[in-house]
Amino acid sequence: MATIAELEILVGDRRRNLGDAHPDTLTAMLDLAEALWVEGQLSRARQLEEEVVAGRRALFGDAHYDTLKALGKLASTLGQQGDLVEARRLQEQVAAGMRALYGDEHRETLRAINNLAGTVAAGGDMAAASLLLDETIATLSRLFGQDDGDTLIAMGNLAALLWQSGECDDAYALQEQVVTALRRTLPMDDQTLLRAQAVLDLMLRDGLASSSSSY
């Protein structure tokens, strides 16, 4: 991935040569926003994402795929900044837009619902988030199988939600399923597998600690 400095140069070049509203300029801006987001520079990322959303709306309209993807990235940034109400509102727009474009069972629709569930959970509505994830996992499993990457992401999210809700046994069992599936499909040093295993190990340690403290 290009560095922030390299992406800033690219954005500057495209602004000068193509204009602020050109699709290639907006794409470069969104790439820069993502790099800033990874480095924790959320305010700068948000400013760029808002500009991209406005630009793509003007070019393509609210219902275009590229507009919805930019809107989803902005929603994620808002959620990280703690503006969960606005993040949820935008993610609901993205989910509805993807559903209108592709239908209920397309990957993009299901991914948007998965993202929405995370924000709903962060806002404290665990029951609604759990329902969204249950439905998403069921659909993904039926369409693509339980070893599918999107299925496992949703399962991991549900495991985290169950853990936060105090349903530790169910959370551990679900996270164990995720790790087992990843071991079948990924090399042992893959970062996705290592992260999932670390979550499982943490659940085990915390569960043992809670059991010990209850005596």
C-alpha angles and dihedrals in degrees: 000000000000119000123251090252092052092048092048089055091048092050091049092050093049093047090054097042103033106019133247095281100048114119092235091052091051091049091052090048091053090050089052091048090054092051090050090048091055089052092050096251092135099158092056091043091051093050091054093044091052090052091049092049091051092046095049092046089054092047103037110011131244096290099054119115093236092052092050093049091052090047090053092053091049090050091053091052092049090050091052089051090054099253092128096158094058092039090055092047092053094044090051087055090050093049092048091046094050090047090052091049101042111009134248098298104048118116092239091054093047092047090052091051090048090053091047090053091057092054092045089053092047087054090057101254095123095162094055092044092050091051092051092050094045091054093044093050092048092052095044092048092050094047103036108011134251093280093058115118096235091047091053093048090054091046090051090050091051091048090054091048092050090049091052089049092055096253091126100159093052091044093052093047092051094046089049089056089052093051093046092052093047090052089057094053108029136055114259093249095052111127094226090056093044092051092049091048091050090054090050092049090050091051090051093049093046091046092052091047091051091049092051094049092052093067 
